[in-house]
Amino acid sequence: MVTTLAPVNQPVGERAGGAARGAGDPAPVRRLRRMPSFGPRCPDCAGPLAFGEGCSLCPVCGYSACAT
C-alpha cells in the first residue's frame, strides 16, 4: 500500500483536499467538551472535594467543611 503525503508548506485545507481559508475568512469555532464532574465540589472554588480526617477537604483552595 502506497501513501502519498501533501507537501508540508501547503495550508491545512489544501492538504486535506479542501479549499484553504482566505485572509478575510473567520477562523472555525472549536467547541470544548466539559469533563464530567464526579463527586462533590468545593463551594468556594468548585474544585473536587476529598474526604479526609472526618471532613470534606478541598486540595485546590484548602476549604474544609469542619472549619467553622
C-alpha positions in Angstrom: 0.0 0.0 0.0 1.4 3.4 -1.0 0.5 6.5 0.9 1.1 9.9 -0.7 1.6 12.9 1.6 1.0 16.5 0.7 3.9 18.9 1.0 4.4 20.5 4.4 4.3 24.1 3.1 0.7 23.8 1.9 -2.2 25.1 4.0 -4.0 22.5 6.0 -7.2 22.8 3.9 -5.3 22.1 0.7 -3.5 19.1 2.3 -6.9 17.7 3.3 -8.3 18.1 -0.2 -10.5 21.1 0.7 -10.1 24.8 0.0 -7.8 26.8 2.1 -9.3 29.7 4.2 -8.8 33.1 2.7 -7.3 36.1 4.7 -10.8 37.5 5.4 -12.5 34.2 6.4 -13.1 33.8 10.1 -11.4 31.0 11.9 -13.6 28.0 12.6 -15.0 27.8 16.1 -13.7 24.9 18.2 -16.1 23.6 20.9 -14.5 22.3 24.1 -16.0 19.4 25.8 -16.7 19.7 29.5 -15.3 17.0 31.7 -18.0 15.2 33.6 -17.8 16.0 37.3 -17.8 13.1 39.7 -18.4 13.5 43.4 -18.9 16.6 45.5 -17.5 20.0 44.5 -16.0 22.7 46.7 -18.4 25.6 47.4 -15.6 28.2 47.2 -13.6 27.2 44.1 -15.7 24.3 42.5 -12.7 22.0 42.8 -13.1 18.3 43.7 -13.7 17.6 47.4 -11.8 14.8 49.1 -12.8 13.2 52.4 -10.1 13.1 55.0 -9.8 13.3 58.8 -13.6 13.1 59.1 -14.2 16.2 56.9 -14.6 17.2 53.3 -11.4 18.9 52.2 -10.5 20.8 49.0 -6.9 20.2 47.9 -7.2 23.2 45.5 -8.1 26.1 47.8 -7.9 24.5 51.3 -11.6 24.6 52.1 -12.6 22.4 55.0 -16.2 21.6 55.9 -15.2 21.2 59.5 -13.6 24.6 59.9 -16.4 26.9 61.2 
